[in-house]
Amino acid sequence: MSDGAKIAAPRFLRQAERKLKRLHRELSRKQKSSANREKARSKLARQYARVADRRRDWHHQESTRIIRENRAGRDFAKVDRFAPTTMTCSCCGTRVKHMPLRIREWDCPSCGMRHDRDVNAARNILALGRRERLNACGGGVSPECVPAVVDEAGTDRSEGIWT
């Protein structure tokens, strides 16, 4: 998160490994194309589905908790998913050309600031969202005021009178 907090993901697959290992062993001992093999395959598939359901449920609960804590009654801005948030320094804006995913912490070549890759990305996403929200009102984005054409409905700014 942008305040530096990290959420540890529970290891659902690691917790279910012992049962999955037993079910795989049972499946391998069954004769191919038998009814018992199909039952064992079905049990194994159900166990993998349980792991996936637990993971999906946990993601849903965490995202709902974050939304309730932070976004209730606030603005929501969608940020480009391909924005280079992990490779851009949140302090000075310098962008690193290439960074392998295995690098979790890095130093900015310009300002020397040490960044945790995930926290840096969260700060950049927050800044991008805020920038879009401020620009939505037209601050610094829209072109300079152009005088209205005489035939146009509304205010004739060249004369200073209403048409």
KENURO-893933 format. One record per residue: residue number from 1; x, y, z of N, C-alpha, C in turn. Coordinates in steps of 0.001 Angstrom, whole numbers. Atoms other than C-alpha are relative to their C-alpha. Layout:
# KENURO-893933
    i     n.px     n.py     n.pz    ca.px    ca.py    ca.pz     c.px     c.py     c.pz
  NUM        X        Y        Z        X        Y        Z        X        Y        Z
...
//
This chain:
# KENURO-893933
    i     n.px     n.py     n.pz    ca.px    ca.py    ca.pz     c.px     c.py     c.pz
    1      839    -1174        0        0        0        0      888     1242        0
    2     -792    -1220      132     1117     3599     -458      577      480     1329
    3     -557     -386    -1303     1693     4006     3306     1094     -959      462
    4    -1075      939     -321     4210     1128     3258     -484    -1306      594
    5      540     1235     -579     1898    -1538     4702      -52    -1095    -1063
    6       51     1143      914     2109    -4985     3141     -959    -1035      570
    7      941     1046     -404     -477    -7747     3226      629    -1334     -346
    8     -591     1320      235      950   -11229     3653    -1077     -936     -531
    9      965      923      608     -805   -13715     1394       94    -1357      682
   10      -37     1337     -582    -1802   -16969     3070      336    -1036    -1060
   11     -477     1019      929     -344   -20091     1483    -1007    -1153      -57
   12     1056     1007       54    -3471   -22043      613      476    -1306     -619
   13     -491     1205      647    -1710   -24476    -1703      956     -753      927
   14     -930      634     -946     1016   -25129      902     -753     -725     1104
   15      794      625    -1054    -1648   -25907     3509     -650    -1293     -484
   16      708     1162      539    -3354   -28419     1219      949    -1014     -633
   17     -966      867      684     -135   -30066      -29      -69    -1458      437
   18       -4     1376     -496     -341   -33151     2192    -1169     -797     -582
   19     1159      696      554    -3860   -34038     1065      129     -168    -1511
   20     -189       90     1446    -3046   -33278    -2581     1027    -1079     -353
   21    -1027     1015      235       54   -35459    -2379     -597    -1403      118
   22      648     1299     -186    -2035   -38370    -1048     -945     -317    -1154
   23      936      228     1104    -4697   -37912    -3743      728     -281    -1312
   24     -806      282     1198    -2044   -37800    -6488      537    -1437       40
   25     -516     1356     -143     -545   -41003    -5137    -1092    -1039     -259
   26     1129      914      231    -3953   -42700    -5073     -359      -62    -1485
   27      339      -32     1421    -4659   -41593    -8645     1019     -781     -832
   28    -1033      673      795    -1333   -42925    -9919      -63    -1521      129
   29       87     1445     -208    -2102   -46381    -8517    -1219     -632     -669
   30     1220      540      640    -5410   -46741   -10344      295     -386    -1444
   31     -159      462     1371    -5681   -48588   -13606     -652     1012     -954
   32      493    -1000      942    -6129   -46294   -16595    -1340     -427     -593
   33     1356      145      551    -9665   -45867   -17968     -908     -870      850
   34      900      734     -895   -11249   -47499   -14913     -903      997      722
   35      942     -859     -730   -14174   -46154   -12915      639      538     1278
   36     -663     -452    -1226   -12046   -46001    -9763     1015     1117     -283
   37     -928    -1069      377    -9450   -43879   -11570     -771     1297     -229
   38      825    -1190      238   -12196   -41483   -12655     -460      614     1332
   39      378     -504    -1328   -13370   -41218    -9021     1178      693      678
   40    -1192     -587     -606    -9818   -40524    -7836      353     1326     -681
   41     -259    -1231      725    -9345   -37915   -10569     -983     1082      417
   42     1035     -937     -425   -12616   -36294    -9539      295      545     1404
   43     -355     -444    -1360   -11509   -36167    -5862     1152     1002      -41
   44    -1146     -886      131    -8222   -34570    -6872     -418     1357     -575
   45      481    -1248      605    -9970   -31992    -9066     -801      821     1006
   46      778     -703    -1025   -12357   -31129    -6209      914      665     1027
   47     -927     -567     -968    -9435   -30586    -3845      694     1246     -568
   48     -595    -1179      636    -7732   -28224    -6309    -1022     1138     -100
   49     1059    -1014       71   -11071   -26409    -6739     -204      656     1363
   50      120     -559    -1350   -11300   -25971    -2943     1113     1007      275
   51    -1128     -913     -186    -7843   -24392    -2890     -243     1295     -780
   52      272    -1181      830    -8800   -22036    -5736    -1133      842      595
   53     1113     -728     -612   -12087   -21128    -4003      448      764     1236
   54     -505     -671    -1203   -10294   -20330     -746      832     1222     -378
   55     -831    -1116      450    -7795   -18135    -2595     -873     1136     -536
   56      902     -997      575   -10550   -16328    -4519     -786      716     1099
   57      755     -581    -1105   -12564   -15799    -1319      878      951      811
   58     -914     -855     -760    -9518   -14392      496      258     1308     -746
   59     -216    -1209      787    -8823   -11948    -2371    -1213      925       67
   60     1225     -799      -54   -12439   -10817    -2317     -139      683     1359
   61      112     -583    -1340   -12432   -10291     1460     1010     1127      214
   62    -1032    -1025     -166    -9159    -8332     1386     -322     1250     -810
   63      314    -1171      825   -10219    -6094    -1498    -1194      754      572
   64     1157     -651     -609   -13557    -5413      197      411      774     1245
   65     -471     -672    -1216   -11784    -4543     3467      748     1289     -358
   66     -764    -1188      410    -9419    -2131     1688     -933     1078     -526
   67      954     -966      543   -12300     -482     -158     -803      649     1112
   68      777     -562    -1110   -14319      -65     3047      827      968      824
   69     -858     -873     -794   -11359     1467     4857      374     1277     -746
   70     -599    -1110      723   -10224     3803     2064     -902      699    -1000
   71      671     -622     1146   -12759     4456     -753    -1432      386      241
   72     1395     -335     -259   -16165     4860      944     -184     1517      -41
   73      257    -1423      135   -17410     8318     -174     1161      772     -596
   74    -1160     -669      597   -14190     9102    -2038       -1     -194    -1505
   75     -115      103     1452   -13175     9523    -5652      741    -1274     -382
   76     -662     1190      529   -12152     6500    -7688      528      338    -1381
   77     -609     -273     1298    -9734     6850   -10583      625    -1277     -527
   78     -577     1168      636    -8796     4103   -13000     1329      394     -625
   79    -1349     -297      483    -5076     4009   -13822      365    -1019    -1062
   80     -441      880     1070    -3521     2537   -16964      754    -1189      574
   81     -616     1194     -578    -2566    -1052   -16154     1414     -245     -516
   82    -1337      183      547      558     -843   -18316      940     1161      349
   83     -868    -1087     -437     1955     2262   -16619     1195     -600      750
   84    -1194      587     -629     5564     1558   -15498      167      455     1447
   85        5     -502    -1369     4811     2145   -11802     1111     -581      856
   86    -1040      591     -834     7392     -251   -10380     1382      502     -382
   87    -1316     -412      482    10262     1125   -12466      186     1512      -28
   88      -78    -1450      -47     9562     4837   -11912      202      440     1438
   89     -288     -486    -1356    11044     6600    -8875    -1160      883      464
   90     1122     -785     -510     8214     7975    -6731      457     1340      570
   91     -526    -1267     -525    10500    10771    -5469      311      998    -1113
   92     -453     -949     1023    12041    12273    -8608     -595     -275    -1385
   93      634      295     1281    10175    10547   -11482      902     -638    -1028
   94     -915      642      933    13240     8925   -13077     -471    -1420     -272
   95      448     1344      372    12371     5762   -14991     1195     -866     -370
   96    -1051      965      314    14675     2732   -15079     -441     -764    -1241
   97      351      645     1279    14799     1102   -18532     -492    -1426      174
   98      344     1413     -129    14748    -2558   -17522      309     -459     1419
   99     -211      529    -1330    14355    -4320   -14197     -653    -1377       84
  100      587     1327     -119    13901    -8093   -13790     -926      -86     1214
  101      999      126    -1059    11017    -9181   -11580      604     -496     1313
  102     -610      534    -1222    13369   -10881    -9111      581     1101      886
  103     -505    -1122     -791    14685    -7475    -7999    -1171      625      745
  104     1103     -489     -827    12431    -6482    -5104      298     1375      599
  105     -395    -1322     -477    14404    -3434    -3908     1031      569     -955
  106     -937     -620      933    16328     -932    -6012      286     1430      422
  107     -418    -1371     -281    18186     2380    -5777     -204      841    -1255
  108      202     -907     1128    17216     5317    -7983     1359      525     -453
  109    -1290     -499      480    20178     6247   -10222      107     1519       48
  110      -16    -1458       28    19168     9921   -10153       87      610     1402
  111       40     -621    -1330    18306    10755    -6541      596     -888     1094
  112     -619      895     -978    19793     7697    -4766     -951     -586     1022
  113      992      507     -948    16560     6847    -2926     -149    -1510     -156
  114      196     1449       28    16138     3155    -2000    -1496     -284       47
  115     1434      280      121    12732     1762    -3026     -283    -1480      161
  116      595     1319       53    10784    -1351    -2208     -909       30    -1221
  117      685      -33     1293     9296    -2277    -5564    -1519      133      143
  118     1453      -22     -157     5719    -2856    -4335     -491     1317      595
  119      395    -1261     -630     5527      214    -2085      170     1159     -980
  120     -235    -1033     1016     7016     2383    -4843    -1130       -1    -1036
  121     1098       95      972     4375     1106    -7288    -1297      548      593
  122     1216     -501     -650     1599     1840    -4776        6     1525       72
  123      -99    -1465      -51     2858     5413    -4336     -202      619    -1379
  124      167     -518     1362     3061     5929    -8112    -1444     -109     -469
  125     1407      173      377     -462     4550    -8613     -856     1050      691
  126      734    -1040     -726    -1770     6901    -5918      205     1365     -654
  127     -288    -1276      643      -30     9842    -7589     -692      113    -1359
  128      683      -16     1297    -1417     8876   -11022    -1498      227      170
  129     1425     -182     -268    -4927     8632    -9590     -329     1422      403
  130      222    -1380     -418    -4638    12016    -7924      169      965    -1159
  131     -231     -874     1151    -3258    13602   -11092    -1208      -21     -932
  132     1170      108      872    -6188    12289   -13134    -1203      703      613
  133     1137     -638     -647    -8673    13540   -10553      105     1514     -102
  134     -178    -1439       99    -7190    17037   -10558     -203      487    -1423
  135      144     -395     1398    -7132    17124   -14354    -1428     -130     -494
  136     1371      196      437   -10764    16028   -14590     -766     1324        8
  137      665    -1304      -58   -11779    19588   -13677      562      963    -1023
  138     -539     -837     1054    -9653    20991   -16475     1199      823      414
  139    -1130     -796     -464    -6849    22448   -14382     1269     -308     -763
  140    -1255      151      706    -3866    22928   -16654      -41     -930    -1194
  141       99      951     1096    -5163    20556   -19323     -694      617    -1209
  142      769     -547     1113    -7721    22444   -21395      755     1146     -672
  143     -700    -1082      699    -6522    24925   -24061     -411     1360      552
  144      306    -1367     -438    -6470    28647   -23425    -1384      416     -503
  145     1336     -467      394    -9788    30492   -23632       45      626    -1389
  146      101     -513     1362   -10770    31201   -27209    -1254      854      -61
  147     1200     -830       81   -13151    34089   -27936    -1094     -697     -811
  148     1125      636      673   -16605    32943   -29003     -228      631    -1363
  149      343     -481     1334   -17640    33256   -32631    -1324      737      107
  150     1197     -827      -83   -20346    35868   -33269    -1260     -825     -222
  151     1181      806      285   -22746    33243   -34669     -281    -1034     1089
  152      126     1043    -1012   -22224    30961   -31686     -917      473     1123
  153      864     -342    -1120   -24812    30884   -28935      841      120     1261
  154     -735     -168    -1246   -23654    31993   -25515      580     1384      103
  155     -616    -1288     -248   -21316    34787   -24546      917      397    -1147
  156     -931     -539      987   -19606    36970   -27162     1085      715      778
  157    -1049     -526     -859   -16362    37560   -25329      749     1170     -641
  158     -717    -1116      647   -14937    39940   -27936     -712     1331      268
  159      767    -1229     -242   -17712    42499   -27290     -264      224     1473
  160      300     -139    -1418   -18207    41751   -23618    -1471      102      283
  161     1448      -42     -212   -21991    41478   -24076     -569    -1378     -220
  162      688     1295      162   -24471    38588   -23965     -700      -24    -1338
  163      734      119     1263   -25868    37317   -27270    -1144     -946      155
//
